[in-house]
């Protein structure tokens, strides 16, 4: 078995921490969207309401966050594979 590069380990740790942060952001965005939906319902769901535009914006942020999470997961898997290969010596 070979030694694992410290840079690779640090990279994996940073990716893992970023993924955890993005998961928290996603939860916060879902909560905010739910609050806005309740407010919009209380306002009668008028189509020209500011709530509709704000909801679309929050949903776009949610989509972007999901895309980032996917990208980070792919990178993290790649980094974990790299660590495995370094550890096994091939």
Backbone atoms as SQL, in Angstrom:
CREATE TABLE atoms (id INTEGER PRIMARY KEY, chain TEXT, resi INTEGER, resn TEXT, atom TEXT, x REAL, y REAL, z REAL);
INSERT INTO atoms VALUES
  (1, 'A', 1, 'UNK', 'N', 0.831, -1.179, 0.000),
  (2, 'A', 1, 'UNK', 'CA', 0.000, 0.000, 0.000),
  (3, 'A', 1, 'UNK', 'C', 0.877, 1.243, 0.000),
  (4, 'A', 2, 'UNK', 'N', 0.439, 2.231, -0.760),
  (5, 'A', 2, 'UNK', 'CA', 1.195, 3.471, -0.907),
  (6, 'A', 2, 'UNK', 'C', 0.625, 4.568, -0.026),
  (7, 'A', 3, 'UNK', 'N', 1.401, 5.633, 0.048),
  (8, 'A', 3, 'UNK', 'CA', 0.982, 6.797, 0.816),
  (9, 'A', 3, 'UNK', 'C', 0.060, 7.665, -0.036),
  (10, 'A', 4, 'UNK', 'N', -0.916, 8.280, 0.608),
  (11, 'A', 4, 'UNK', 'CA', -1.878, 9.133, -0.089),
  (12, 'A', 4, 'UNK', 'C', -1.392, 10.574, -0.026),
  (13, 'A', 5, 'UNK', 'N', -1.492, 11.277, -1.142),
  (14, 'A', 5, 'UNK', 'CA', -1.093, 12.680, -1.212),
  (15, 'A', 5, 'UNK', 'C', -1.954, 13.527, -0.275),
  (16, 'A', 6, 'UNK', 'N', -1.304, 14.353, 0.534),
  (17, 'A', 6, 'UNK', 'CA', -2.027, 15.225, 1.458),
  (18, 'A', 6, 'UNK', 'C', -2.903, 16.213, 0.687),
  (19, 'A', 7, 'UNK', 'N', -2.434, 16.662, -0.474),
  (20, 'A', 7, 'UNK', 'CA', -3.234, 17.579, -1.294),
  (21, 'A', 7, 'UNK', 'C', -4.558, 16.939, -1.703),
  (22, 'A', 8, 'UNK', 'N', -4.514, 15.673, -2.044),
  (23, 'A', 8, 'UNK', 'CA', -5.727, 14.961, -2.443),
  (24, 'A', 8, 'UNK', 'C', -6.684, 14.823, -1.268),
  (25, 'A', 9, 'UNK', 'N', -6.149, 14.529, -0.095),
  (26, 'A', 9, 'UNK', 'CA', -6.983, 14.401, 1.103),
  (27, 'A', 9, 'UNK', 'C', -7.632, 15.739, 1.440),
  (28, 'A', 10, 'UNK', 'N', -6.849, 16.816, 1.379),
  (29, 'A', 10, 'UNK', 'CA', -7.381, 18.156, 1.668),
  (30, 'A', 10, 'UNK', 'C', -8.456, 18.520, 0.653),
  (31, 'A', 11, 'UNK', 'N', -8.205, 18.212, -0.603),
  (32, 'A', 11, 'UNK', 'CA', -9.183, 18.482, -1.659),
  (33, 'A', 11, 'UNK', 'C', -10.497, 17.756, -1.373),
  (34, 'A', 12, 'UNK', 'N', -10.418, 16.496, -0.988),
  (35, 'A', 12, 'UNK', 'CA', -11.619, 15.718, -0.667),
  (36, 'A', 12, 'UNK', 'C', -12.361, 16.298, 0.523),
  (37, 'A', 13, 'UNK', 'N', -11.613, 16.724, 1.536),
  (38, 'A', 13, 'UNK', 'CA', -12.235, 17.314, 2.723),
  (39, 'A', 13, 'UNK', 'C', -12.945, 18.611, 2.364),
  (40, 'A', 14, 'UNK', 'N', -12.319, 19.450, 1.552),
  (41, 'A', 14, 'UNK', 'CA', -12.935, 20.706, 1.136),
  (42, 'A', 14, 'UNK', 'C', -14.194, 20.455, 0.309),
  (43, 'A', 15, 'UNK', 'N', -14.134, 19.479, -0.577),
  (44, 'A', 15, 'UNK', 'CA', -15.308, 19.150, -1.380),
  (45, 'A', 15, 'UNK', 'C', -16.438, 18.651, -0.493),
  (46, 'A', 16, 'UNK', 'N', -16.109, 17.841, 0.487),
  (47, 'A', 16, 'UNK', 'CA', -17.111, 17.324, 1.417),
  (48, 'A', 16, 'UNK', 'C', -17.752, 18.457, 2.216),
  (49, 'A', 17, 'UNK', 'N', -16.941, 19.384, 2.694),
  (50, 'A', 17, 'UNK', 'CA', -17.458, 20.525, 3.446),
  (51, 'A', 17, 'UNK', 'C', -18.334, 21.410, 2.570),
  (52, 'A', 18, 'UNK', 'N', -17.924, 21.613, 1.320),
  (53, 'A', 18, 'UNK', 'CA', -18.727, 22.410, 0.395),
  (54, 'A', 18, 'UNK', 'C', -20.069, 21.738, 0.136),
  (55, 'A', 19, 'UNK', 'N', -20.060, 20.434, -0.023),
  (56, 'A', 19, 'UNK', 'CA', -21.302, 19.696, -0.247),
  (57, 'A', 19, 'UNK', 'C', -22.244, 19.847, 0.946),
  (58, 'A', 20, 'UNK', 'N', -21.710, 19.742, 2.156),
  (59, 'A', 20, 'UNK', 'CA', -22.532, 19.933, 3.356),
  (60, 'A', 20, 'UNK', 'C', -23.122, 21.335, 3.393),
  (61, 'A', 21, 'UNK', 'N', -22.320, 22.330, 3.024),
  (62, 'A', 21, 'UNK', 'CA', -22.804, 23.712, 3.006),
  (63, 'A', 21, 'UNK', 'C', -23.923, 23.879, 1.980),
  (64, 'A', 22, 'UNK', 'N', -23.737, 23.321, 0.794),
  (65, 'A', 22, 'UNK', 'CA', -24.758, 23.435, -0.248),
  (66, 'A', 22, 'UNK', 'C', -26.047, 22.726, 0.160),
  (67, 'A', 23, 'UNK', 'N', -25.935, 21.633, 0.895),
  (68, 'A', 23, 'UNK', 'CA', -27.133, 20.951, 1.399),
  (69, 'A', 23, 'UNK', 'C', -27.888, 21.859, 2.365),
  (70, 'A', 24, 'UNK', 'N', -27.163, 22.566, 3.229),
  (71, 'A', 24, 'UNK', 'CA', -27.801, 23.512, 4.151),
  (72, 'A', 24, 'UNK', 'C', -28.460, 24.655, 3.390),
  (73, 'A', 25, 'UNK', 'N', -27.788, 25.149, 2.363),
  (74, 'A', 25, 'UNK', 'CA', -28.356, 26.215, 1.533),
  (75, 'A', 25, 'UNK', 'C', -29.648, 25.728, 0.890),
  (76, 'A', 26, 'UNK', 'N', -29.647, 24.505, 0.379),
  (77, 'A', 26, 'UNK', 'CA', -30.849, 23.939, -0.236),
  (78, 'A', 26, 'UNK', 'C', -32.006, 23.862, 0.739),
  (79, 'A', 27, 'UNK', 'N', -31.728, 23.458, 1.967),
  (80, 'A', 27, 'UNK', 'CA', -32.772, 23.378, 2.994),
  (81, 'A', 27, 'UNK', 'C', -33.317, 24.768, 3.300),
  (82, 'A', 28, 'UNK', 'N', -32.424, 25.752, 3.417),
  (83, 'A', 28, 'UNK', 'CA', -32.850, 27.131, 3.685),
  (84, 'A', 28, 'UNK', 'C', -33.710, 27.668, 2.541),
  (85, 'A', 29, 'UNK', 'N', -33.308, 27.381, 1.311),
  (86, 'A', 29, 'UNK', 'CA', -34.077, 27.851, 0.158),
  (87, 'A', 29, 'UNK', 'C', -35.460, 27.204, 0.112),
  (88, 'A', 30, 'UNK', 'N', -35.540, 25.914, 0.425),
  (89, 'A', 30, 'UNK', 'CA', -36.850, 25.245, 0.454),
  (90, 'A', 30, 'UNK', 'C', -37.743, 25.860, 1.522),
  (91, 'A', 31, 'UNK', 'N', -37.170, 26.146, 2.676),
  (92, 'A', 31, 'UNK', 'CA', -37.938, 26.778, 3.747),
  (93, 'A', 31, 'UNK', 'C', -38.432, 28.148, 3.341),
  (94, 'A', 32, 'UNK', 'N', -37.563, 28.907, 2.701),
  (95, 'A', 32, 'UNK', 'CA', -37.950, 30.253, 2.244),
  (96, 'A', 32, 'UNK', 'C', -39.054, 30.160, 1.196),
  (97, 'A', 33, 'UNK', 'N', -38.919, 29.218, 0.276),
  (98, 'A', 33, 'UNK', 'CA', -39.947, 29.046, -0.752),
  (99, 'A', 33, 'UNK', 'C', -41.292, 28.695, -0.118),
  (100, 'A', 34, 'UNK', 'N', -41.283, 27.797, 0.860),
  (101, 'A', 34, 'UNK', 'CA', -42.523, 27.414, 1.537),
  (102, 'A', 34, 'UNK', 'C', -43.164, 28.608, 2.238),
  (103, 'A', 35, 'UNK', 'N', -42.339, 29.432, 2.890),
  (104, 'A', 35, 'UNK', 'CA', -42.857, 30.643, 3.536),
  (105, 'A', 35, 'UNK', 'C', -43.486, 31.578, 2.510),
  (106, 'A', 36, 'UNK', 'N', -42.820, 31.733, 1.383),
  (107, 'A', 36, 'UNK', 'CA', -43.331, 32.620, 0.334),
  (108, 'A', 36, 'UNK', 'C', -44.630, 32.080, -0.252),
  (109, 'A', 37, 'UNK', 'N', -44.724, 30.762, -0.418),
  (110, 'A', 37, 'UNK', 'CA', -45.966, 30.171, -0.924),
  (111, 'A', 37, 'UNK', 'C', -47.126, 30.439, 0.031),
  (112, 'A', 38, 'UNK', 'N', -46.866, 30.339, 1.324),
  (113, 'A', 38, 'UNK', 'CA', -47.903, 30.636, 2.317),
  (114, 'A', 38, 'UNK', 'C', -48.336, 32.095, 2.219),
  (115, 'A', 39, 'UNK', 'N', -47.367, 32.996, 2.094),
  (116, 'A', 39, 'UNK', 'CA', -47.688, 34.419, 1.976),
  (117, 'A', 39, 'UNK', 'C', -48.467, 34.696, 0.696),
  (118, 'A', 40, 'UNK', 'N', -48.078, 34.039, -0.382),
  (119, 'A', 40, 'UNK', 'CA', -48.757, 34.236, -1.659),
  (120, 'A', 40, 'UNK', 'C', -50.186, 33.714, -1.573),
  (121, 'A', 41, 'UNK', 'N', -50.374, 32.563, -0.912),
  (122, 'A', 41, 'UNK', 'CA', -51.721, 32.023, -0.702),
  (123, 'A', 41, 'UNK', 'C', -52.576, 33.010, 0.084),
  (124, 'A', 42, 'UNK', 'N', -51.990, 33.589, 1.123),
  (125, 'A', 42, 'UNK', 'CA', -52.719, 34.559, 1.940),
  (126, 'A', 42, 'UNK', 'C', -53.081, 35.803, 1.139),
  (127, 'A', 43, 'UNK', 'N', -52.266, 36.145, 0.149),
  (128, 'A', 43, 'UNK', 'CA', -52.522, 37.319, -0.688),
  (129, 'A', 43, 'UNK', 'C', -53.473, 37.001, -1.838),
  (130, 'A', 44, 'UNK', 'N', -53.939, 35.769, -1.935),
  (131, 'A', 44, 'UNK', 'CA', -54.901, 35.398, -2.973),
  (132, 'A', 44, 'UNK', 'C', -54.283, 34.926, -4.272),
  (133, 'A', 45, 'UNK', 'N', -53.023, 34.632, -4.278),
  (134, 'A', 45, 'UNK', 'CA', -52.308, 34.119, -5.464),
  (135, 'A', 45, 'UNK', 'C', -52.546, 34.951, -6.720),
  (136, 'A', 46, 'UNK', 'N', -52.474, 36.239, -6.576),
  (137, 'A', 46, 'UNK', 'CA', -52.622, 37.122, -7.742),
  (138, 'A', 46, 'UNK', 'C', -51.421, 36.928, -8.659),
  (139, 'A', 47, 'UNK', 'N', -51.706, 36.778, -9.952),
  (140, 'A', 47, 'UNK', 'CA', -50.631, 36.475, -10.896),
  (141, 'A', 47, 'UNK', 'C', -49.637, 37.613, -11.054),
  (142, 'A', 48, 'UNK', 'N', -50.079, 38.838, -10.844),
  (143, 'A', 48, 'UNK', 'CA', -49.163, 39.972, -10.990),
  (144, 'A', 48, 'UNK', 'C', -48.469, 40.309, -9.672),
  (145, 'A', 49, 'UNK', 'N', -48.605, 39.424, -8.720),
  (146, 'A', 49, 'UNK', 'CA', -48.039, 39.629, -7.391),
  (147, 'A', 49, 'UNK', 'C', -46.517, 39.556, -7.417),
  (148, 'A', 50, 'UNK', 'N', -45.918, 40.308, -6.518),
  (149, 'A', 50, 'UNK', 'CA', -44.473, 40.265, -6.338),
  (150, 'A', 50, 'UNK', 'C', -44.043, 38.868, -5.889),
  (151, 'A', 51, 'UNK', 'N', -44.914, 38.167, -5.184),
  (152, 'A', 51, 'UNK', 'CA', -44.588, 36.835, -4.686),
  (153, 'A', 51, 'UNK', 'C', -44.248, 35.876, -5.823),
  (154, 'A', 52, 'UNK', 'N', -44.964, 35.989, -6.933),
  (155, 'A', 52, 'UNK', 'CA', -44.707, 35.082, -8.048),
  (156, 'A', 52, 'UNK', 'C', -43.291, 35.266, -8.585),
  (157, 'A', 53, 'UNK', 'N', -42.877, 36.509, -8.783),
  (158, 'A', 53, 'UNK', 'CA', -41.517, 36.769, -9.268),
  (159, 'A', 53, 'UNK', 'C', -40.470, 36.309, -8.257),
  (160, 'A', 54, 'UNK', 'N', -40.723, 36.587, -6.990),
  (161, 'A', 54, 'UNK', 'CA', -39.790, 36.163, -5.946),
  (162, 'A', 54, 'UNK', 'C', -39.704, 34.639, -5.869),
  (163, 'A', 55, 'UNK', 'N', -40.841, 33.978, -6.016),
  (164, 'A', 55, 'UNK', 'CA', -40.849, 32.512, -6.003),
  (165, 'A', 55, 'UNK', 'C', -40.035, 31.949, -7.160),
  (166, 'A', 56, 'UNK', 'N', -40.205, 32.538, -8.328),
  (167, 'A', 56, 'UNK', 'CA', -39.442, 32.079, -9.492),
  (168, 'A', 56, 'UNK', 'C', -37.947, 32.246, -9.245),
  (169, 'A', 57, 'UNK', 'N', -37.574, 33.364, -8.625),
  (170, 'A', 57, 'UNK', 'CA', -36.166, 33.609, -8.330),
  (171, 'A', 57, 'UNK', 'C', -35.625, 32.576, -7.341),
  (172, 'A', 58, 'UNK', 'N', -36.370, 32.316, -6.281),
  (173, 'A', 58, 'UNK', 'CA', -35.935, 31.333, -5.282),
  (174, 'A', 58, 'UNK', 'C', -35.845, 29.946, -5.913),
  (175, 'A', 59, 'UNK', 'N', -36.800, 29.600, -6.765),
  (176, 'A', 59, 'UNK', 'CA', -36.760, 28.297, -7.428),
  (177, 'A', 59, 'UNK', 'C', -35.563, 28.192, -8.374),
  (178, 'A', 60, 'UNK', 'N', -35.207, 29.298, -9.030),
  (179, 'A', 60, 'UNK', 'CA', -34.015, 29.302, -9.880),
  (180, 'A', 60, 'UNK', 'C', -32.758, 29.092, -9.028),
  (181, 'A', 61, 'UNK', 'N', -32.709, 29.744, -7.874),
  (182, 'A', 61, 'UNK', 'CA', -31.581, 29.533, -6.956),
  (183, 'A', 61, 'UNK', 'C', -31.520, 28.081, -6.497),
  (184, 'A', 62, 'UNK', 'N', -32.675, 27.487, -6.234),
  (185, 'A', 62, 'UNK', 'CA', -32.724, 26.079, -5.829),
  (186, 'A', 62, 'UNK', 'C', -32.171, 25.183, -6.937),
  (187, 'A', 63, 'UNK', 'N', -32.551, 25.481, -8.178),
  (188, 'A', 63, 'UNK', 'CA', -32.057, 24.692, -9.314),
  (189, 'A', 63, 'UNK', 'C', -30.543, 24.818, -9.459),
  (190, 'A', 64, 'UNK', 'N', -30.045, 26.043, -9.324),
  (191, 'A', 64, 'UNK', 'CA', -28.595, 26.255, -9.420),
  (192, 'A', 64, 'UNK', 'C', -27.866, 25.520, -8.303),
  (193, 'A', 65, 'UNK', 'N', -28.431, 25.560, -7.112),
  (194, 'A', 65, 'UNK', 'CA', -27.827, 24.870, -5.976),
  (195, 'A', 65, 'UNK', 'C', -27.775, 23.362, -6.236),
  (196, 'A', 66, 'UNK', 'N', -28.857, 22.810, -6.786),
  (197, 'A', 66, 'UNK', 'CA', -28.877, 21.375, -7.114),
  (198, 'A', 66, 'UNK', 'C', -27.807, 21.029, -8.142),
  (199, 'A', 67, 'UNK', 'N', -27.636, 21.901, -9.143),
  (200, 'A', 67, 'UNK', 'CA', -26.610, 21.665, -10.160),
  (201, 'A', 67, 'UNK', 'C', -25.217, 21.680, -9.531),
  (202, 'A', 68, 'UNK', 'N', -24.977, 22.649, -8.648),
  (203, 'A', 68, 'UNK', 'CA', -23.688, 22.717, -7.961),
  (204, 'A', 68, 'UNK', 'C', -23.454, 21.480, -7.103),
  (205, 'A', 69, 'UNK', 'N', -24.487, 21.039, -6.408),
  (206, 'A', 69, 'UNK', 'CA', -24.358, 19.846, -5.573),
  (207, 'A', 69, 'UNK', 'C', -23.998, 18.633, -6.426),
  (208, 'A', 70, 'UNK', 'N', -24.636, 18.509, -7.570),
  (209, 'A', 70, 'UNK', 'CA', -24.335, 17.390, -8.465),
  (210, 'A', 70, 'UNK', 'C', -22.874, 17.448, -8.904),
  (211, 'A', 71, 'UNK', 'N', -22.428, 18.639, -9.325),
  (212, 'A', 71, 'UNK', 'CA', -21.043, 18.797, -9.772),
  (213, 'A', 71, 'UNK', 'C', -20.052, 18.452, -8.660),
  (214, 'A', 72, 'UNK', 'N', -20.342, 18.908, -7.445),
  (215, 'A', 72, 'UNK', 'CA', -19.448, 18.634, -6.318),
  (216, 'A', 72, 'UNK', 'C', -19.448, 17.139, -5.990),
  (217, 'A', 73, 'UNK', 'N', -20.607, 16.489, -6.081),
  (218, 'A', 73, 'UNK', 'CA', -20.658, 15.044, -5.830),
  (219, 'A', 73, 'UNK', 'C', -19.790, 14.291, -6.830),
  (220, 'A', 74, 'UNK', 'N', -19.847, 14.694, -8.091),
  (221, 'A', 74, 'UNK', 'CA', -19.021, 14.053, -9.120),
  (222, 'A', 74, 'UNK', 'C', -17.542, 14.259, -8.798),
  (223, 'A', 75, 'UNK', 'N', -17.180, 15.490, -8.448),
  (224, 'A', 75, 'UNK', 'CA', -15.787, 15.786, -8.094),
  (225, 'A', 75, 'UNK', 'C', -15.343, 14.992, -6.864),
  (226, 'A', 76, 'UNK', 'N', -16.226, 14.897, -5.875),
  (227, 'A', 76, 'UNK', 'CA', -15.890, 14.173, -4.647),
  (228, 'A', 76, 'UNK', 'C', -15.680, 12.682, -4.926),
  (229, 'A', 77, 'UNK', 'N', -16.525, 12.109, -5.763),
  (230, 'A', 77, 'UNK', 'CA', -16.357, 10.699, -6.140),
  (231, 'A', 77, 'UNK', 'C', -15.022, 10.504, -6.859),
  (232, 'A', 78, 'UNK', 'N', -14.695, 11.433, -7.755),
  (233, 'A', 78, 'UNK', 'CA', -13.423, 11.363, -8.475),
  (234, 'A', 78, 'UNK', 'C', -12.245, 11.451, -7.506),
  (235, 'A', 79, 'UNK', 'N', -12.348, 12.357, -6.537),
  (236, 'A', 79, 'UNK', 'CA', -11.282, 12.511, -5.544),
  (237, 'A', 79, 'UNK', 'C', -11.153, 11.264, -4.682),
  (238, 'A', 80, 'UNK', 'N', -12.276, 10.681, -4.288),
  (239, 'A', 80, 'UNK', 'CA', -12.226, 9.456, -3.476),
  (240, 'A', 80, 'UNK', 'C', -11.619, 8.305, -4.276),
  (241, 'A', 81, 'UNK', 'N', -11.920, 8.239, -5.562),
  (242, 'A', 81, 'UNK', 'CA', -11.291, 7.225, -6.423),
  (243, 'A', 81, 'UNK', 'C', -9.779, 7.444, -6.494),
  (244, 'A', 82, 'UNK', 'N', -9.390, 8.718, -6.597),
  (245, 'A', 82, 'UNK', 'CA', -7.969, 9.054, -6.656),
  (246, 'A', 82, 'UNK', 'C', -7.264, 8.633, -5.357),
  (247, 'A', 83, 'UNK', 'N', -7.899, 8.892, -4.226),
  (248, 'A', 83, 'UNK', 'CA', -7.333, 8.479, -2.935),
  (249, 'A', 83, 'UNK', 'C', -7.200, 6.957, -2.883),
  (250, 'A', 84, 'UNK', 'N', -8.227, 6.265, -3.342),
  (251, 'A', 84, 'UNK', 'CA', -8.191, 4.795, -3.350),
  (252, 'A', 84, 'UNK', 'C', -7.030, 4.287, -4.210),
  (253, 'A', 85, 'UNK', 'N', -6.882, 4.876, -5.398),
  (254, 'A', 85, 'UNK', 'CA', -5.804, 4.445, -6.292),
  (255, 'A', 85, 'UNK', 'C', -4.435, 4.740, -5.686),
  (256, 'A', 86, 'UNK', 'N', -4.307, 5.904, -5.033),
  (257, 'A', 86, 'UNK', 'CA', -3.032, 6.230, -4.390),
  (258, 'A', 86, 'UNK', 'C', -2.748, 5.258, -3.242),
  (259, 'A', 87, 'UNK', 'N', -3.772, 4.955, -2.483),
  (260, 'A', 87, 'UNK', 'CA', -3.612, 4.056, -1.333),
  (261, 'A', 87, 'UNK', 'C', -3.221, 2.648, -1.786),
  (262, 'A', 88, 'UNK', 'N', -3.837, 2.204, -2.867),
  (263, 'A', 88, 'UNK', 'CA', -3.574, 0.849, -3.350),
  (264, 'A', 88, 'UNK', 'C', -2.298, 0.782, -4.191),
  (265, 'A', 89, 'UNK', 'N', -1.781, 1.949, -4.598),
  (266, 'A', 89, 'UNK', 'CA', -0.515, 1.977, -5.326),
  (267, 'A', 89, 'UNK', 'C', -0.614, 1.727, -6.814),
  (268, 'A', 90, 'UNK', 'N', -1.769, 2.042, -7.392),
  (269, 'A', 90, 'UNK', 'CA', -1.877, 1.898, -8.852),
  (270, 'A', 90, 'UNK', 'C', -2.579, 3.064, -9.462);
